Each structure stands twice: as C-alpha cells, then as structure tokens.
Amino acid sequence: MSMEAKDYVARLRAEESDPGREEALRRDRVVRRRKIALAVGAGVLLLGGFGYWLSDVTGERPPYEPFGAQTLHEELWPLEWPYTSDMPFRNSPASGWVEGADGIYVPVPFATGGLSAQEMTAVLEDVKTLLVETNVSEDVLAGAEPTAALALLDPRGGDEAVRKDLVTRFDPEEAYLDESGVRSRGTMTYEVSATGEMTVHADYAFVYPLVWARGHEVIPDVPEVSRIAVRRQMTVTAKGGKLVLGAYASEVANHDCAAPKDGYLHPLSAEGRWKAGRSGKGPRVTLADLYDEKRVLPSGPGHCVTPTGT
C-alpha cells in the first residue's frame, strides 16, 4: 500500500508539472460556462414564451378589472377597481359623512331686521325641506315627483331649467340606492336685509351608492356599487311664505354626460368611468377637487364631470 501511495503522489506531481495541464483546465472551465449559459438561456426563452402566450390569451387587463379580488381585502383594492355592496363608500371622504337628512344642519338664528327667531327658523326649515325632498327622499330618488318641494317654491320665481335641475332621481329599472343610504354634507347661512327680507345660502354635496338593477357582480354574490356625487350651491329668498330661487349652480360627478336628458341621473360603472375618461366625455376632475368644500362651481345648472373617483 505504501508503494501505491508513493506512486499516486508521484503521478500527481508529474501532472502538476505537465505544461498542458493549465490549458486543459481552461478548456474545461469554458465548456462548463457554456453549458450553464445555455441552460439559463433556455429557461429565459421558456418563461418568455409562456408570458407571450399568457398575454396573447388574456390580452391587456384594463385597470378597472379586478384580479385575485377574493384573496385581497377590499379596503386594499386600487382606486380604479369597482366599489361593491360590501364597502359602498370605499376610498371616499363621504364614508365619514352623516347619512341622509341628518347631514343638513339648520343654523340657530337670532332675531334681526324685524324678524323673530321663530320666523327665521321657519324659513331655514323650509330650505332644509327643499333640500331633503329634492336630494334625499327615497321616493323621489326612485323616480317619484317632488311634490312637497315644489309646494315650497314660488311658481313665478326662478329659472325653469334650475327648477328641473334641483331634483336628483334615478331610473329604478337601471339602478337603485344601496341600503347604506345617501351621505350628505354642507353649510347653510343666512342674512337679513334692512327691509326684513331673509336670504339663505346653501352649499351641499350628496353622494349616492347605487346598485345596478341588472347584475354587475364584481365577485360572486357581491354586486358592483356605482357612486354619483351631486353638489348644489343656491340662494333662496323668502317672500310671501314661499321660497324664490336666486343664484344657482350644480355639478354631477360620475353621471353619463352623454345620456339623454330624461329627468334621471345615469351612473357610470368602473368600466364606464374609465372609458368616459379616455373618450373625453365630460371635464375630468380629481377626487380631491370633487370634495373641495371651498371650490365655487361655475354658475348654472347641470355641470357634468367625469371624476377619477367618488
């Protein structure tokens, strides 16, 4: 065994001193690197081919179309994805607003200009009733006529186009209000002239979560909710027990600006909002601008805008 060990050591020493040994090792390294490079290249080609096949089969996914929605909590969904009945006010400042008529606050007046506090309160309550009956009443939202509101208005005062624009209604065959209800927020102020004439300024926004009457499920058994935001800035004057409309401006967001003027507001789905934004139908406004309480609307009724969100 000792002779064999000596022979083995002698052979190793002979190989180390062989002038062709380094060249053989170099060639071996080159061959191994080529094999690794070929293997990596084949893997890249395989993945690339799979990716090409996948994109060819599925096409480019629109930003409004959820993927893996059931594995991701809706609170974390991107802004472009649809709203649902599970979280109808997701990503909306209106989620913290008061529901319905409770969001329309009447200021406490002080007697002035020859008017008592009770008389002034009656006018302010009439203005609130006008806002409630034209923007919050469930019957009116579902298509009924706003008879209670019209009874408060002086039929001889105000622009007819403005009188028609005062009312928010939806076609129940297209969409109906989600059970979470309307959200409202705004301000009401007043002033009394030296002659005892009381004028009220109202600036209110209303946000409506609407469920489509015919499907639009985002995931199984979870319908899509489309929100419409309406803002109204108006001045009314009390005369002879009636309200006379004065300065007026309104804005509707996420309504189909190309829809026929049939007395209803027509919501845009997430897909519809994205397509409307690409087609340029209606001026675009950001979510921040839409909820900017200091923003003064352009004068006149029915300004329709396409928002980045509601």
C-alpha positions as CSV (number, residue, x, y, z in Angstrom):
1,M,0.0,0.0,0.0
2,S,2.9,2.3,0.8
3,M,4.3,1.8,-2.7
4,E,0.9,2.5,-4.3
5,A,0.6,5.7,-2.2
6,K,4.1,6.8,-3.4
7,D,3.2,6.1,-7.0
8,Y,0.0,8.2,-6.6
9,V,1.8,11.1,-5.2
10,A,4.4,10.9,-7.8
11,R,1.7,10.9,-10.5
12,L,0.1,14.0,-9.1
13,R,3.4,15.8,-9.0
14,A,4.0,14.8,-12.6
15,E,0.6,16.1,-13.7
16,E,1.2,19.4,-11.8
17,S,4.4,19.9,-13.8
18,D,2.8,18.9,-17.1
19,P,2.8,22.1,-19.3
20,G,-0.5,21.1,-20.9
21,R,-2.4,21.0,-17.6
22,E,-3.4,24.7,-17.4
23,E,-4.7,24.6,-20.9
24,A,-6.8,21.5,-20.2
25,L,-8.3,23.2,-17.1
26,R,-9.1,26.4,-19.1
27,R,-10.9,24.4,-21.8
28,D,-12.9,22.6,-19.1
29,R,-14.0,25.9,-17.5
30,V,-15.1,27.2,-20.9
31,V,-17.2,24.1,-21.6
32,R,-18.8,24.3,-18.1
33,R,-19.7,28.0,-18.5
34,R,-21.2,27.4,-21.9
35,K,-23.4,24.7,-20.5
36,I,-24.6,27.0,-17.7
37,A,-25.3,29.8,-20.2
38,L,-27.3,27.5,-22.5
39,A,-29.3,26.2,-19.5
40,V,-30.1,29.8,-18.3
41,G,-31.0,30.9,-21.9
42,A,-33.3,28.0,-22.3
43,G,-35.1,28.9,-19.1
44,V,-35.5,32.6,-20.2
45,L,-36.9,31.5,-23.5
46,L,-39.3,29.2,-21.8
47,L,-40.6,31.9,-19.4
48,G,-40.7,34.4,-22.2
49,G,-42.7,32.1,-24.4
50,F,-45.1,31.4,-21.5
51,G,-45.5,35.1,-20.8
52,Y,-46.2,35.8,-24.5
53,W,-48.7,33.0,-24.6
54,L,-50.4,34.3,-21.5
55,S,-50.7,37.9,-22.8
56,D,-51.9,36.6,-26.1
57,V,-54.7,34.6,-24.5
58,T,-55.8,37.1,-21.8
59,G,-55.0,40.4,-23.6
60,E,-54.0,43.5,-21.6
61,R,-56.0,43.7,-18.4
62,P,-57.9,47.0,-18.0
63,P,-57.2,48.9,-14.8
64,Y,-60.8,48.7,-13.7
65,E,-60.9,44.9,-13.9
66,P,-60.1,43.1,-10.5
67,F,-57.8,40.1,-10.4
68,G,-57.4,37.9,-7.4
69,A,-60.1,40.1,-5.7
70,Q,-61.3,37.3,-3.4
71,T,-57.8,36.9,-1.9
72,L,-57.3,40.7,-1.2
73,H,-59.3,42.6,1.3
74,E,-61.4,45.2,-0.4
75,E,-60.1,48.0,1.7
76,L,-56.7,47.5,-0.1
77,W,-58.1,47.4,-3.6
78,P,-56.8,50.0,-6.1
79,L,-58.8,53.1,-6.7
80,E,-59.6,52.0,-10.2
81,W,-61.3,48.8,-9.1
82,P,-65.1,48.8,-8.7
83,Y,-66.8,49.7,-5.5
84,T,-69.1,46.9,-4.1
85,S,-72.0,46.5,-1.7
86,D,-69.6,45.2,0.9
87,M,-67.8,48.6,1.1
88,P,-70.0,51.1,-0.8
89,F,-68.0,54.1,0.3
90,R,-64.5,52.6,-0.1
91,N,-61.9,55.3,-0.8
92,S,-64.5,58.1,-0.4
93,P,-64.3,61.0,2.0
94,A,-68.1,60.6,2.2
95,S,-67.7,57.5,4.3
96,G,-67.4,59.7,7.3
97,W,-70.3,61.9,6.5
98,V,-73.7,61.9,8.1
99,E,-76.5,59.9,6.5
100,G,-79.4,61.5,4.7
101,A,-81.3,64.5,6.1
102,D,-79.2,64.4,9.3
103,G,-76.3,65.9,7.3
104,I,-78.3,69.1,6.5
105,Y,-77.8,71.3,9.5
106,V,-80.0,74.3,10.2
107,P,-78.3,77.2,11.9
108,V,-79.7,78.7,15.1
109,P,-80.9,82.2,14.2
110,F,-81.1,85.4,16.3
111,A,-83.9,87.9,15.8
112,T,-82.8,90.7,13.5
113,G,-84.2,93.1,10.8
114,G,-87.7,92.9,12.3
115,L,-87.9,89.1,12.1
116,S,-88.2,86.9,15.1
117,A,-86.1,83.9,15.7
118,Q,-89.2,81.7,15.2
119,E,-89.9,83.3,11.8
120,M,-86.3,82.9,10.7
121,T,-86.2,79.3,11.9
122,A,-89.3,78.5,9.8
123,V,-87.6,79.8,6.7
124,L,-84.5,77.8,7.4
125,E,-86.5,74.7,8.0
126,D,-88.3,75.2,4.6
127,V,-84.9,75.4,2.9
128,K,-83.9,72.1,4.6
129,T,-87.2,70.5,3.5
130,L,-86.5,71.7,-0.1
131,L,-83.0,70.1,0.0
132,V,-84.3,66.9,1.6
133,E,-87.2,66.4,-0.8
134,T,-85.1,67.0,-3.9
135,N,-82.0,65.1,-2.9
136,V,-82.7,62.6,-0.1
137,S,-86.3,61.5,-0.2
138,E,-86.3,57.8,-1.1
139,D,-89.5,58.1,-3.1
140,V,-88.1,60.9,-5.2
141,L,-84.8,59.2,-5.7
142,A,-86.7,56.2,-7.0
143,G,-88.4,58.4,-9.6
144,A,-91.4,60.0,-7.8
145,E,-92.3,63.6,-8.3
146,P,-91.0,66.0,-5.7
147,T,-94.5,67.5,-4.9
148,A,-93.5,68.5,-1.3
149,A,-90.5,70.5,-2.6
150,L,-92.5,72.1,-5.4
151,A,-95.1,73.3,-2.9
152,L,-92.4,75.4,-1.2
153,L,-91.3,77.3,-4.3
154,D,-92.9,80.4,-5.7
155,P,-94.0,79.2,-9.1
156,R,-93.4,82.7,-10.6
157,G,-89.8,82.9,-9.4
158,G,-86.6,81.3,-10.6
159,D,-85.4,79.8,-13.9
160,E,-87.4,76.8,-15.1
161,A,-84.2,75.0,-16.0
162,V,-83.0,75.5,-12.5
163,R,-86.2,74.2,-11.0
164,K,-85.9,71.0,-13.0
165,D,-82.3,70.6,-12.1
166,L,-83.0,70.8,-8.4
167,V,-84.1,67.2,-8.3
168,T,-82.0,64.0,-8.0
169,R,-83.8,61.0,-9.4
170,F,-82.7,57.6,-10.7
171,D,-84.4,55.1,-13.0
172,P,-85.3,52.1,-10.8
173,E,-85.0,49.8,-13.8
174,E,-81.4,50.9,-14.2
175,A,-80.1,51.4,-10.6
176,Y,-81.4,51.8,-7.1
177,L,-80.0,53.2,-3.8
178,D,-77.9,50.8,-1.8
179,E,-79.1,50.1,1.8
180,S,-76.2,52.1,3.2
181,G,-78.1,55.2,2.1
182,V,-77.1,58.7,1.0
183,R,-74.3,60.7,2.6
184,S,-74.7,64.5,2.8
185,R,-72.5,67.4,3.9
186,G,-72.5,71.1,3.5
187,T,-73.3,74.5,5.0
188,M,-76.3,76.8,5.4
189,T,-76.0,80.5,6.1
190,Y,-78.4,83.4,6.1
191,E,-78.7,87.2,6.0
192,V,-81.5,89.6,6.6
193,S,-81.7,92.9,4.7
194,A,-82.6,96.2,6.3
195,T,-86.1,95.8,5.0
196,G,-86.6,92.4,6.7
197,E,-86.1,90.2,3.7
198,M,-84.3,86.9,4.5
199,T,-81.9,85.3,2.1
200,V,-80.5,81.8,2.7
201,H,-77.3,80.4,1.1
202,A,-77.0,76.6,0.9
203,D,-74.0,74.7,-0.3
204,Y,-74.5,70.9,0.0
205,A,-73.0,67.8,-1.5
206,F,-74.7,64.4,-1.7
207,V,-73.1,61.0,-2.5
208,Y,-75.3,58.2,-3.7
209,P,-74.2,54.5,-3.7
210,L,-76.2,52.8,-6.4
211,V,-76.7,49.1,-7.1
212,W,-77.2,48.1,-10.7
213,A,-80.7,46.6,-11.3
214,R,-79.2,44.0,-13.7
215,G,-76.2,42.3,-12.3
216,H,-72.7,43.9,-12.5
217,E,-71.3,41.4,-9.9
218,V,-67.6,42.1,-9.1
219,I,-67.1,38.7,-7.5
220,P,-69.8,36.0,-7.0
221,D,-72.8,37.3,-5.0
222,V,-71.1,40.8,-4.4
223,P,-72.7,43.4,-6.8
224,E,-70.9,46.4,-8.0
225,V,-71.9,49.8,-6.5
226,S,-71.5,52.9,-8.6
227,R,-71.4,56.2,-6.8
228,I,-72.8,59.5,-8.1
229,A,-71.9,62.7,-6.3
230,V,-74.1,65.8,-6.6
231,R,-73.3,69.3,-5.4
232,R,-75.7,72.2,-5.3
233,Q,-74.9,75.8,-4.4
234,M,-78.0,78.0,-4.2
235,T,-79.5,81.2,-2.9
236,V,-83.2,81.4,-2.0
237,T,-85.2,84.4,-0.6
238,A,-88.3,84.1,1.5
239,K,-91.2,86.1,0.0
240,G,-94.8,85.8,1.0
241,G,-94.4,82.5,2.6
242,K,-92.7,81.0,-0.4
243,L,-89.1,80.4,-1.5
244,V,-87.8,82.2,-4.5
245,L,-84.8,80.8,-6.3
246,G,-81.9,83.1,-7.0
247,A,-78.2,82.3,-7.8
248,Y,-77.7,78.6,-8.5
249,A,-75.0,76.2,-9.6
250,S,-74.8,72.4,-9.6
251,E,-72.4,69.7,-10.5
252,V,-72.9,66.0,-11.1
253,A,-70.0,63.6,-11.0
254,N,-69.9,60.1,-12.4
255,H,-73.2,60.6,-14.3
256,D,-73.1,59.6,-18.0
257,C,-72.7,63.0,-19.6
258,A,-73.8,61.6,-23.0
259,A,-77.1,60.2,-21.6
260,P,-80.4,61.7,-22.8
261,K,-81.9,64.4,-20.6
262,D,-84.8,62.3,-19.3
263,G,-85.0,63.6,-15.8
264,Y,-82.8,60.8,-14.4
265,L,-79.2,60.6,-13.4
266,H,-77.4,57.6,-15.0
267,P,-74.4,56.3,-13.1
268,L,-71.2,55.1,-14.7
269,S,-69.7,51.8,-13.7
270,A,-66.0,51.5,-13.1
271,E,-65.6,50.4,-16.7
272,G,-67.8,53.2,-17.9
273,R,-65.9,55.8,-15.9
274,W,-62.6,54.6,-17.4
275,K,-64.0,54.6,-20.9
276,A,-65.6,58.1,-20.4
277,G,-62.2,59.4,-19.2
278,R,-60.5,58.0,-22.3
279,S,-63.1,59.4,-24.6
280,G,-63.1,62.9,-23.1
281,K,-66.9,62.9,-22.3
282,G,-67.2,65.5,-19.6
283,P,-64.5,67.5,-18.0
284,R,-62.1,65.5,-15.8
285,V,-61.9,66.3,-12.1
286,T,-59.7,64.7,-9.4
287,L,-61.1,63.2,-6.3
288,A,-59.5,66.0,-4.2
289,D,-61.2,68.7,-6.3
290,L,-64.5,66.9,-6.2
291,Y,-64.6,67.1,-2.4
292,D,-63.0,70.5,-2.0
293,E,-65.6,72.4,0.1
294,K,-64.1,75.8,-0.8
295,R,-64.5,75.2,-4.5
296,V,-67.0,77.5,-6.2
297,L,-68.9,75.9,-9.0
298,P,-69.4,77.6,-12.4
299,S,-72.7,79.4,-12.5
300,G,-75.7,77.5,-13.9
301,P,-77.3,74.1,-13.6
302,G,-76.2,70.6,-14.7
303,H,-72.4,70.8,-15.0
304,C,-71.4,67.1,-15.7
305,V,-67.9,66.0,-14.8
306,T,-66.1,62.7,-15.0
307,P,-64.1,62.1,-11.8
308,T,-61.1,60.0,-11.0
309,G,-63.2,58.6,-8.2
310,T,-66.2,59.4,-6.0
